[in-house]
Amino acid sequence: MAPPDHPPTIDGDVFVSPRYLAGSSGFGDPGFAPVAAWPHHHLDDGPCQLVVTSPDHRIRIGWFGDDHDLWKITASEDAASMPRWTATFNQNTPAEIVAGLTTALARDWADDEDSFLARPSIYWPDSIQPLLTAGWTYRAAERGTVEIIAPDNQAGALIDVRSRDPDDETTTLWAGPPGWGTRAEAHFTARTPSHLIAATAAALADPSPVPRYKQSLDPQLADLAQLTPVRPPKPAAPTPLEVRRAAPSRPAALPTSSVPRWTTTSRPALPGPRR
């Protein structure tokens, strides 16, 4: 983190709004930032390149750098148990949205509680309340499902209220037009705690833009999103001391009574010898 007296470095040349149309930046730093102090396990073999675990190994955050499902996040009752729930994020999901979930997990674990293993609410709106608060609305969906849609129709949530299998994916958050390089998707299995889905939904609807390099954006997303140039911050005004130090040195002023030998001013006549 940059010192407080220096402006933070912004990694990008445009800000993208809404953030759910920003796509992936190609690295997962924002998603891992909330758990930066947790143990990191770099894997040499296999599709999973990095696993960050809670100190007790009950929460696992996997990064699959070359896979379609870029993130896989699970929570278990103990380090050796099968996952209670699973969340996956595909390769187009902005890491800033993944950070909504990892921030909530870090907070739950730090509180020394098992709330990250809590039973989901029996009221399905609890998991997507941030979207309803942000003005997202219901849309007609297949019988047994509920769909919430953003005002621009470019993002939404789909909830399957029919499934009873604990491992079924019952909540999907999505953004962007259909397509390999454009559609972002986050899937949560049935036993995912409602407050964790809600934290991710809040990050999805967050109006704050995110930085990206314009050339790395998919053209379809760039056309749908609002892009604002990232302008470097203006340098701080110099202090009076810095101004004095930067000023060119000048010769000291001569006393008014002295007359240099190269001046054209005549000296007063000296008195002659006495007779």
PyMOL commands that set and color helices and strands:
alter all, ss='L'
color gray80, all
select helices_A, chain A and resi 19-21+29-35+95-110+115-117+124-127+129-133+194-205+214-216+219-224+240-246
alter helices_A, ss='H'
color red, helices_A
select strands_A, chain A and resi 14-17+40-42+50-53+59-63+69-75+85-90+137-139+145-149+155-160+169-175+184-189+210-212+226-229
alter strands_A, ss='S'
color yellow, strands_A
deselect
rebuild
show_as cartoon
